[in-house]
Amino acid sequence: MSEPQHRLSGQPKRELTARELNRSARDDSRKKARRKIVLATLLALVLVTASITISYLRLRPQEVGPDPVVIAPDVGASALVVVEVDALPRAILLIGASADQPSRLISLPESLLAIAPGFGENTLSAAYGIGGVDLLSLTIVNLLGVRIDDTFTFTAEEFGALFDEPLEVAISRPFVSEDAAGNQKVAAGEGLQPRPAEMVVRLLTEKGVDNDLDFLFRQGEVWSAVFKTIGSRKVIADRVLAGGTTAGIAAVTGASQDEALVVSALPAVRVNTLSTGDERYSLDVADAADYVEQTIPYLRIGQQPRLVVEILNGNGGVGVTQPVAKTFVLAGYRVLKTDNAGTLDYPTTQIIAQGRERRADAIAAQGLLGYGEVVLEVRQPSGVVDLTIILGEDSP
């Protein structure tokens, strides 16, 4: 028999022996077993990871906003928020919320001139320095003729402590700060960026090189981010609203949950202050009335247009005009002036109607005051005020 030849390419494959077949079967079995072990291990890892993830999602604090609030459309709700630095207001925000109109965040310039009832014309900052948030609130009510349901006051440090992580804040222009020597530097870049709480406070309370109106615009951008955070994180909302009244909580919460929220500044105009060089702003009474009618009509108080009164001290007492002025402002009157009368020896308070057409208004004012006598001025009625109230010795 000839010797076996080596198989060349293309020749039939040699059949395996029984021993080789058994070895191959054992190898295949071991490979399959290893694959099963690997697959089982991977499946176990997936199940463990999924279990851990589900447990984390269930146990971690959920990012939810404050509870929804119900606001009557014809009444609405309002609040005043103040952030102060060195006992003076650096950010003043009026909030108006309604069920059937867009909520409003309205920034007011601290340098706005207005009648502080009982203290004459002052800036909002000066009014706050004299009588705190109460006099500031009353001054704004007197200026705009709107209701302020609650006030929230924070120092800069307190406001920063409300937030435990950076806020996404978009500013349209760089924030340029200036030191006492006049050196300038960009403290915060423009655009949408995560800003730490300290920078959020600076953007809200430091004017830098901006004028008051540009500063107000930047404040509006910051307030927009703050209220977005309040609306999405209940823990932040709870910190902000601690101690608030029902109406104040409704105003802040309602605004933070309103997708149609409008952020703007009071449309004040700069007045000439060449003597001091300081920025001062004012708002005409007619412009104020139009603004309220167009934006927050549900917060109006008293009849429209408001009656204009002056309150004079006719008994020589100290501070007697202030509580009376507050009573009339909150009742919907506009106090134009508080001062001393020509003499300080009036035995009886006089409510003077400036013209016969104001007699009924004088009687209503007498009822509000609770004392005094009604007097008609028909020969030379004032063309500036509707009623003059001279407080006599019968004034409490």
Contacts in CASP RR format, 6 or more apart in sequence:
PFRMAT RR
TARGET T0000
AUTHOR 0000-0000-0000
METHOD contacts of the structure
MODEL  1
MSEPQHRLSGQPKRELTARELNRSARDDSRKKARRKIVLATLLALVLVTA
SITISYLRLRPQEVGPDPVVIAPDVGASALVVVEVDALPRAILLIGASAD
QPSRLISLPESLLAIAPGFGENTLSAAYGIGGVDLLSLTIVNLLGVRIDD
TFTFTAEEFGALFDEPLEVAISRPFVSEDAAGNQKVAAGEGLQPRPAEMV
VRLLTEKGVDNDLDFLFRQGEVWSAVFKTIGSRKVIADRVLAGGTTAGIA
AVTGASQDEALVVSALPAVRVNTLSTGDERYSLDVADAADYVEQTIPYLR
IGQQPRLVVEILNGNGGVGVTQPVAKTFVLAGYRVLKTDNAGTLDYPTTQ
IIAQGRERRADAIAAQGLLGYGEVVLEVRQPSGVVDLTIILGEDSP
7 13 0 8 1.000
7 14 0 8 1.000
16 24 0 8 1.000
61 235 0 8 1.000
63 232 0 8 1.000
63 233 0 8 1.000
64 232 0 8 1.000
64 233 0 8 1.000
64 234 0 8 1.000
65 230 0 8 1.000
65 231 0 8 1.000
65 232 0 8 1.000
65 233 0 8 1.000
65 234 0 8 1.000
65 237 0 8 1.000
65 257 0 8 1.000
66 230 0 8 1.000
66 231 0 8 1.000
66 234 0 8 1.000
66 237 0 8 1.000
66 238 0 8 1.000
66 241 0 8 1.000
66 253 0 8 1.000
66 256 0 8 1.000
66 257 0 8 1.000
67 234 0 8 1.000
67 253 0 8 1.000
68 253 0 8 1.000
68 257 0 8 1.000
69 249 0 8 1.000
69 250 0 8 1.000
69 253 0 8 1.000
69 254 0 8 1.000
69 257 0 8 1.000
70 99 0 8 1.000
70 250 0 8 1.000
71 77 0 8 1.000
71 97 0 8 1.000
71 98 0 8 1.000
71 99 0 8 1.000
71 250 0 8 1.000
71 254 0 8 1.000
72 99 0 8 1.000
73 98 0 8 1.000
73 99 0 8 1.000
73 100 0 8 1.000
73 101 0 8 1.000
73 298 0 8 1.000
74 298 0 8 1.000
75 298 0 8 1.000
76 96 0 8 1.000
76 97 0 8 1.000
76 98 0 8 1.000
76 99 0 8 1.000
76 250 0 8 1.000
76 251 0 8 1.000
76 298 0 8 1.000
76 299 0 8 1.000
77 96 0 8 1.000
77 97 0 8 1.000
77 98 0 8 1.000
77 149 0 8 1.000
77 247 0 8 1.000
77 248 0 8 1.000
77 250 0 8 1.000
77 251 0 8 1.000
77 254 0 8 1.000
78 94 0 8 1.000
78 95 0 8 1.000
78 96 0 8 1.000
78 97 0 8 1.000
78 146 0 8 1.000
78 147 0 8 1.000
78 148 0 8 1.000
78 149 0 8 1.000
78 150 0 8 1.000
78 247 0 8 1.000
78 248 0 8 1.000
78 251 0 8 1.000
78 296 0 8 1.000
78 299 0 8 1.000
79 94 0 8 1.000
79 95 0 8 1.000
79 96 0 8 1.000
79 148 0 8 1.000
79 149 0 8 1.000
79 150 0 8 1.000
79 151 0 8 1.000
79 152 0 8 1.000
79 247 0 8 1.000
79 248 0 8 1.000
79 251 0 8 1.000
79 252 0 8 1.000
80 92 0 8 1.000
80 93 0 8 1.000
80 94 0 8 1.000
80 95 0 8 1.000
80 133 0 8 1.000
80 136 0 8 1.000
80 137 0 8 1.000
80 140 0 8 1.000
80 148 0 8 1.000
80 150 0 8 1.000
80 151 0 8 1.000
80 152 0 8 1.000
81 91 0 8 1.000
81 92 0 8 1.000
81 93 0 8 1.000
81 95 0 8 1.000
81 151 0 8 1.000
81 152 0 8 1.000
81 153 0 8 1.000
81 154 0 8 1.000
81 252 0 8 1.000
82 89 0 8 1.000
82 91 0 8 1.000
82 92 0 8 1.000
82 93 0 8 1.000
82 128 0 8 1.000
82 133 0 8 1.000
82 136 0 8 1.000
82 151 0 8 1.000
82 152 0 8 1.000
82 153 0 8 1.000
82 154 0 8 1.000
83 89 0 8 1.000
83 90 0 8 1.000
83 91 0 8 1.000
83 154 0 8 1.000
83 155 0 8 1.000
83 156 0 8 1.000
83 159 0 8 1.000
83 201 0 8 1.000
83 204 0 8 1.000
83 205 0 8 1.000
84 90 0 8 1.000
84 128 0 8 1.000
84 153 0 8 1.000
84 154 0 8 1.000
84 155 0 8 1.000
84 156 0 8 1.000
85 155 0 8 1.000
85 156 0 8 1.000
85 205 0 8 1.000
87 129 0 8 1.000
88 110 0 8 1.000
88 125 0 8 1.000
88 128 0 8 1.000
88 129 0 8 1.000
89 110 0 8 1.000
89 124 0 8 1.000
89 125 0 8 1.000
89 128 0 8 1.000
89 136 0 8 1.000
90 110 0 8 1.000
90 156 0 8 1.000
90 204 0 8 1.000
90 205 0 8 1.000
90 206 0 8 1.000
91 107 0 8 1.000
91 204 0 8 1.000
91 205 0 8 1.000
91 219 0 8 1.000
92 107 0 8 1.000
92 108 0 8 1.000
92 109 0 8 1.000
92 110 0 8 1.000
92 124 0 8 1.000
92 136 0 8 1.000
93 105 0 8 1.000
93 106 0 8 1.000
93 107 0 8 1.000
93 108 0 8 1.000
93 219 0 8 1.000
93 223 0 8 1.000
94 104 0 8 1.000
94 105 0 8 1.000
94 106 0 8 1.000
94 108 0 8 1.000
94 140 0 8 1.000
94 146 0 8 1.000
94 148 0 8 1.000
94 266 0 8 1.000
95 103 0 8 1.000
95 104 0 8 1.000
95 105 0 8 1.000
95 106 0 8 1.000
95 251 0 8 1.000
95 252 0 8 1.000
95 255 0 8 1.000
96 103 0 8 1.000
96 104 0 8 1.000
96 105 0 8 1.000
96 106 0 8 1.000
96 251 0 8 1.000
96 255 0 8 1.000
96 296 0 8 1.000
96 299 0 8 1.000
97 103 0 8 1.000
97 104 0 8 1.000
97 250 0 8 1.000
97 251 0 8 1.000
97 252 0 8 1.000
97 253 0 8 1.000
97 254 0 8 1.000
97 255 0 8 1.000
97 258 0 8 1.000
98 296 0 8 1.000
98 298 0 8 1.000
101 298 0 8 1.000
102 258 0 8 1.000
102 260 0 8 1.000
102 261 0 8 1.000
102 262 0 8 1.000
103 254 0 8 1.000
103 255 0 8 1.000
103 258 0 8 1.000
103 260 0 8 1.000
103 261 0 8 1.000
103 262 0 8 1.000
104 255 0 8 1.000
104 261 0 8 1.000
104 262 0 8 1.000
104 263 0 8 1.000
104 264 0 8 1.000
104 295 0 8 1.000
104 296 0 8 1.000
105 220 0 8 1.000
105 223 0 8 1.000
105 224 0 8 1.000
105 227 0 8 1.000
105 255 0 8 1.000
105 261 0 8 1.000
105 262 0 8 1.000
105 263 0 8 1.000
105 264 0 8 1.000
106 264 0 8 1.000
106 265 0 8 1.000
106 266 0 8 1.000
106 295 0 8 1.000
106 296 0 8 1.000
107 216 0 8 1.000
107 219 0 8 1.000
107 220 0 8 1.000
107 223 0 8 1.000
107 263 0 8 1.000
107 264 0 8 1.000
107 265 0 8 1.000
107 266 0 8 1.000
108 124 0 8 1.000
108 140 0 8 1.000
108 216 0 8 1.000
108 265 0 8 1.000
108 266 0 8 1.000
108 268 0 8 1.000
109 124 0 8 1.000
109 212 0 8 1.000
109 213 0 8 1.000
109 215 0 8 1.000
109 216 0 8 1.000
109 265 0 8 1.000
109 266 0 8 1.000
109 268 0 8 1.000
109 279 0 8 1.000
109 281 0 8 1.000
110 123 0 8 1.000
110 124 0 8 1.000
110 125 0 8 1.000
110 128 0 8 1.000
110 212 0 8 1.000
111 123 0 8 1.000
111 124 0 8 1.000
111 125 0 8 1.000
111 212 0 8 1.000
111 278 0 8 1.000
111 279 0 8 1.000
111 280 0 8 1.000
111 281 0 8 1.000
112 123 0 8 1.000
112 124 0 8 1.000
112 143 0 8 1.000
112 266 0 8 1.000
112 268 0 8 1.000
112 281 0 8 1.000
112 282 0 8 1.000
112 283 0 8 1.000
113 121 0 8 1.000
113 122 0 8 1.000
113 123 0 8 1.000
113 271 0 8 1.000
113 280 0 8 1.000
113 281 0 8 1.000
113 282 0 8 1.000
114 121 0 8 1.000
114 122 0 8 1.000
114 123 0 8 1.000
114 124 0 8 1.000
114 127 0 8 1.000
114 139 0 8 1.000
114 140 0 8 1.000
114 142 0 8 1.000
114 143 0 8 1.000
114 282 0 8 1.000
114 283 0 8 1.000
115 121 0 8 1.000
115 139 0 8 1.000
115 142 0 8 1.000
115 143 0 8 1.000
115 335 0 8 1.000
115 336 0 8 1.000
115 337 0 8 1.000
116 122 0 8 1.000
116 126 0 8 1.000
116 127 0 8 1.000
116 130 0 8 1.000
116 135 0 8 1.000
116 138 0 8 1.000
116 139 0 8 1.000
116 142 0 8 1.000
117 138 0 8 1.000
117 139 0 8 1.000
117 142 0 8 1.000
117 322 0 8 1.000
117 325 0 8 1.000
117 326 0 8 1.000
117 328 0 8 1.000
117 329 0 8 1.000
117 335 0 8 1.000
117 338 0 8 1.000
118 311 0 8 1.000
118 319 0 8 1.000
118 321 0 8 1.000
118 322 0 8 1.000
118 325 0 8 1.000
118 335 0 8 1.000
118 338 0 8 1.000
119 127 0 8 1.000
119 130 0 8 1.000
119 135 0 8 1.000
119 322 0 8 1.000
119 338 0 8 1.000
120 337 0 8 1.000
120 338 0 8 1.000
122 130 0 8 1.000
122 139 0 8 1.000
123 280 0 8 1.000
124 136 0 8 1.000
124 139 0 8 1.000
124 140 0 8 1.000
127 135 0 8 1.000
127 136 0 8 1.000
127 139 0 8 1.000
128 135 0 8 1.000
128 136 0 8 1.000
129 135 0 8 1.000
133 151 0 8 1.000
133 153 0 8 1.000
134 151 0 8 1.000
137 148 0 8 1.000
137 151 0 8 1.000
138 326 0 8 1.000
138 329 0 8 1.000
138 330 0 8 1.000
140 146 0 8 1.000
140 148 0 8 1.000
141 147 0 8 1.000
141 148 0 8 1.000
141 301 0 8 1.000
141 329 0 8 1.000
141 330 0 8 1.000
142 329 0 8 1.000
142 334 0 8 1.000
142 335 0 8 1.000
143 283 0 8 1.000
143 288 0 8 1.000
144 288 0 8 1.000
144 291 0 8 1.000
144 292 0 8 1.000
145 288 0 8 1.000
145 292 0 8 1.000
145 300 0 8 1.000
145 301 0 8 1.000
145 302 0 8 1.000
145 306 0 8 1.000
145 332 0 8 1.000
145 334 0 8 1.000
146 292 0 8 1.000
146 296 0 8 1.000
146 299 0 8 1.000
146 300 0 8 1.000
146 301 0 8 1.000
147 299 0 8 1.000
147 300 0 8 1.000
147 301 0 8 1.000
149 245 0 8 1.000
149 247 0 8 1.000
149 248 0 8 1.000
149 251 0 8 1.000
150 244 0 8 1.000
150 245 0 8 1.000
150 247 0 8 1.000
150 248 0 8 1.000
150 249 0 8 1.000
150 251 0 8 1.000
152 240 0 8 1.000
152 241 0 8 1.000
152 244 0 8 1.000
152 248 0 8 1.000
152 252 0 8 1.000
154 162 0 8 1.000
156 201 0 8 1.000
156 205 0 8 1.000
159 201 0 8 1.000
159 204 0 8 1.000
160 197 0 8 1.000
160 198 0 8 1.000
160 200 0 8 1.000
160 201 0 8 1.000
161 197 0 8 1.000
162 197 0 8 1.000
162 236 0 8 1.000
162 239 0 8 1.000
162 240 0 8 1.000
163 197 0 8 1.000
163 200 0 8 1.000
163 229 0 8 1.000
163 236 0 8 1.000
164 197 0 8 1.000
166 194 0 8 1.000
166 195 0 8 1.000
166 196 0 8 1.000
166 197 0 8 1.000
167 194 0 8 1.000
167 195 0 8 1.000
167 197 0 8 1.000
167 200 0 8 1.000
167 225 0 8 1.000
167 226 0 8 1.000
167 229 0 8 1.000
168 192 0 8 1.000
168 193 0 8 1.000
168 194 0 8 1.000
168 195 0 8 1.000
168 225 0 8 1.000
168 228 0 8 1.000
169 192 0 8 1.000
169 193 0 8 1.000
169 194 0 8 1.000
169 195 0 8 1.000
169 200 0 8 1.000
169 203 0 8 1.000
169 221 0 8 1.000
169 222 0 8 1.000
169 225 0 8 1.000
170 191 0 8 1.000
170 192 0 8 1.000
170 193 0 8 1.000
170 221 0 8 1.000
170 225 0 8 1.000
171 188 0 8 1.000
171 189 0 8 1.000
171 190 0 8 1.000
171 191 0 8 1.000
171 203 0 8 1.000
171 218 0 8 1.000
171 221 0 8 1.000
171 222 0 8 1.000
172 190 0 8 1.000
172 191 0 8 1.000
172 217 0 8 1.000
172 218 0 8 1.000
172 221 0 8 1.000
173 190 0 8 1.000
173 214 0 8 1.000
173 218 0 8 1.000
174 186 0 8 1.000
174 188 0 8 1.000
174 189 0 8 1.000
174 190 0 8 1.000
175 186 0 8 1.000
175 187 0 8 1.000
175 188 0 8 1.000
175 189 0 8 1.000
175 202 0 8 1.000
175 203 0 8 1.000
175 206 0 8 1.000
175 208 0 8 1.000
175 218 0 8 1.000
176 184 0 8 1.000
176 185 0 8 1.000
176 186 0 8 1.000
176 187 0 8 1.000
176 208 0 8 1.000
176 209 0 8 1.000
176 210 0 8 1.000
177 184 0 8 1.000
177 185 0 8 1.000
177 187 0 8 1.000
177 202 0 8 1.000
177 206 0 8 1.000
177 208 0 8 1.000
177 209 0 8 1.000
178 184 0 8 1.000
178 208 0 8 1.000
178 209 0 8 1.000
184 209 0 8 1.000
187 199 0 8 1.000
187 202 0 8 1.000
187 206 0 8 1.000
188 195 0 8 1.000
188 199 0 8 1.000
188 202 0 8 1.000
188 203 0 8 1.000
195 203 0 8 1.000
200 222 0 8 1.000
200 225 0 8 1.000
200 226 0 8 1.000
203 218 0 8 1.000
203 219 0 8 1.000
203 221 0 8 1.000
203 222 0 8 1.000
204 219 0 8 1.000
204 222 0 8 1.000
204 223 0 8 1.000
207 215 0 8 1.000
208 215 0 8 1.000
210 218 0 8 1.000
211 279 0 8 1.000
212 270 0 8 1.000
212 279 0 8 1.000
212 281 0 8 1.000
213 265 0 8 1.000
213 270 0 8 1.000
216 265 0 8 1.000
216 266 0 8 1.000
217 265 0 8 1.000
219 265 0 8 1.000
220 263 0 8 1.000
220 264 0 8 1.000
220 265 0 8 1.000
221 263 0 8 1.000
223 263 0 8 1.000
224 261 0 8 1.000
224 263 0 8 1.000
227 252 0 8 1.000
227 255 0 8 1.000
227 256 0 8 1.000
227 261 0 8 1.000
228 256 0 8 1.000
229 236 0 8 1.000
230 236 0 8 1.000
230 237 0 8 1.000
230 240 0 8 1.000
230 252 0 8 1.000
230 253 0 8 1.000
230 256 0 8 1.000
231 237 0 8 1.000
231 253 0 8 1.000
231 256 0 8 1.000
231 257 0 8 1.000
237 252 0 8 1.000
237 253 0 8 1.000
237 256 0 8 1.000
240 252 0 8 1.000
241 248 0 8 1.000
241 249 0 8 1.000
241 252 0 8 1.000
241 253 0 8 1.000
255 261 0 8 1.000
262 295 0 8 1.000
264 295 0 8 1.000
266 283 0 8 1.000
266 291 0 8 1.000
267 283 0 8 1.000
267 287 0 8 1.000
267 291 0 8 1.000
268 281 0 8 1.000
268 282 0 8 1.000
268 283 0 8 1.000
269 281 0 8 1.000
269 282 0 8 1.000
269 283 0 8 1.000
270 279 0 8 1.000
270 280 0 8 1.000
270 281 0 8 1.000
271 280 0 8 1.000
271 281 0 8 1.000
271 282 0 8 1.000
273 279 0 8 1.000
273 280 0 8 1.000
283 291 0 8 1.000
285 334 0 8 1.000
289 304 0 8 1.000
289 305 0 8 1.000
292 299 0 8 1.000
292 300 0 8 1.000
293 300 0 8 1.000
301 330 0 8 1.000
301 331 0 8 1.000
301 332 0 8 1.000
302 331 0 8 1.000
302 332 0 8 1.000
302 333 0 8 1.000
303 332 0 8 1.000
306 332 0 8 1.000
306 333 0 8 1.000
306 334 0 8 1.000
307 332 0 8 1.000
307 333 0 8 1.000
307 334 0 8 1.000
307 361 0 8 1.000
307 365 0 8 1.000
307 386 0 8 1.000
307 387 0 8 1.000
308 333 0 8 1.000
308 334 0 8 1.000
308 336 0 8 1.000
308 384 0 8 1.000
308 385 0 8 1.000
308 386 0 8 1.000
308 387 0 8 1.000
309 328 0 8 1.000
309 333 0 8 1.000
309 334 0 8 1.000
309 335 0 8 1.000
309 336 0 8 1.000
309 365 0 8 1.000
309 385 0 8 1.000
309 386 0 8 1.000
309 387 0 8 1.000
309 388 0 8 1.000
309 389 0 8 1.000
310 335 0 8 1.000
310 336 0 8 1.000
310 337 0 8 1.000
310 338 0 8 1.000
310 339 0 8 1.000
310 385 0 8 1.000
310 387 0 8 1.000
310 388 0 8 1.000
310 389 0 8 1.000
311 321 0 8 1.000
311 324 0 8 1.000
311 325 0 8 1.000
311 328 0 8 1.000
311 335 0 8 1.000
311 337 0 8 1.000
311 338 0 8 1.000
311 389 0 8 1.000
311 391 0 8 1.000
312 321 0 8 1.000
312 337 0 8 1.000
312 338 0 8 1.000
312 339 0 8 1.000
312 340 0 8 1.000
312 341 0 8 1.000
312 342 0 8 1.000
312 388 0 8 1.000
312 389 0 8 1.000
312 390 0 8 1.000
312 391 0 8 1.000
313 319 0 8 1.000
313 320 0 8 1.000
313 321 0 8 1.000
313 338 0 8 1.000
313 339 0 8 1.000
313 340 0 8 1.000
313 341 0 8 1.000
313 344 0 8 1.000
313 391 0 8 1.000
314 340 0 8 1.000
314 341 0 8 1.000
314 342 0 8 1.000
314 343 0 8 1.000
314 344 0 8 1.000
314 345 0 8 1.000
314 346 0 8 1.000
314 390 0 8 1.000
314 391 0 8 1.000
314 392 0 8 1.000
315 344 0 8 1.000
315 345 0 8 1.000
315 346 0 8 1.000
315 391 0 8 1.000
315 392 0 8 1.000
315 393 0 8 1.000
315 395 0 8 1.000
316 340 0 8 1.000
316 344 0 8 1.000
317 344 0 8 1.000
320 391 0 8 1.000
320 395 0 8 1.000
321 338 0 8 1.000
321 339 0 8 1.000
321 391 0 8 1.000
322 338 0 8 1.000
324 369 0 8 1.000
324 389 0 8 1.000
324 391 0 8 1.000
324 395 0 8 1.000
325 335 0 8 1.000
325 338 0 8 1.000
327 368 0 8 1.000
327 369 0 8 1.000
328 335 0 8 1.000
328 365 0 8 1.000
328 368 0 8 1.000
328 389 0 8 1.000
329 335 0 8 1.000
331 368 0 8 1.000
333 365 0 8 1.000
333 387 0 8 1.000
336 384 0 8 1.000
336 385 0 8 1.000
337 385 0 8 1.000
341 390 0 8 1.000
346 390 0 8 1.000
346 391 0 8 1.000
346 392 0 8 1.000
346 393 0 8 1.000
347 392 0 8 1.000
347 393 0 8 1.000
347 394 0 8 1.000
348 372 0 8 1.000
348 373 0 8 1.000
348 392 0 8 1.000
348 393 0 8 1.000
348 394 0 8 1.000
349 369 0 8 1.000
349 371 0 8 1.000
349 372 0 8 1.000
349 373 0 8 1.000
349 389 0 8 1.000
349 390 0 8 1.000
349 391 0 8 1.000
349 392 0 8 1.000
349 394 0 8 1.000
349 395 0 8 1.000
350 372 0 8 1.000
350 373 0 8 1.000
350 375 0 8 1.000
350 388 0 8 1.000
350 389 0 8 1.000
350 390 0 8 1.000
350 392 0 8 1.000
351 362 0 8 1.000
351 365 0 8 1.000
351 366 0 8 1.000
351 369 0 8 1.000
351 372 0 8 1.000
351 373 0 8 1.000
351 374 0 8 1.000
351 375 0 8 1.000
351 387 0 8 1.000
351 388 0 8 1.000
351 389 0 8 1.000
352 362 0 8 1.000
352 375 0 8 1.000
352 376 0 8 1.000
352 377 0 8 1.000
352 387 0 8 1.000
352 388 0 8 1.000
352 389 0 8 1.000
352 390 0 8 1.000
353 359 0 8 1.000
353 361 0 8 1.000
353 362 0 8 1.000
353 374 0 8 1.000
353 375 0 8 1.000
353 376 0 8 1.000
353 377 0 8 1.000
353 386 0 8 1.000
353 387 0 8 1.000
354 377 0 8 1.000
354 381 0 8 1.000
354 382 0 8 1.000
354 383 0 8 1.000
354 385 0 8 1.000
354 386 0 8 1.000
354 387 0 8 1.000
354 388 0 8 1.000
355 376 0 8 1.000
355 377 0 8 1.000
355 378 0 8 1.000
355 381 0 8 1.000
356 376 0 8 1.000
356 378 0 8 1.000
358 381 0 8 1.000
358 386 0 8 1.000
358 387 0 8 1.000
359 374 0 8 1.000
359 376 0 8 1.000
361 386 0 8 1.000
361 387 0 8 1.000
362 374 0 8 1.000
362 375 0 8 1.000
362 376 0 8 1.000
362 387 0 8 1.000
363 374 0 8 1.000
365 387 0 8 1.000
365 389 0 8 1.000
366 372 0 8 1.000
366 373 0 8 1.000
366 374 0 8 1.000
369 389 0 8 1.000
371 394 0 8 1.000
371 395 0 8 1.000
371 396 0 8 1.000
372 394 0 8 1.000
377 388 0 8 1.000
382 388 0 8 1.000
END
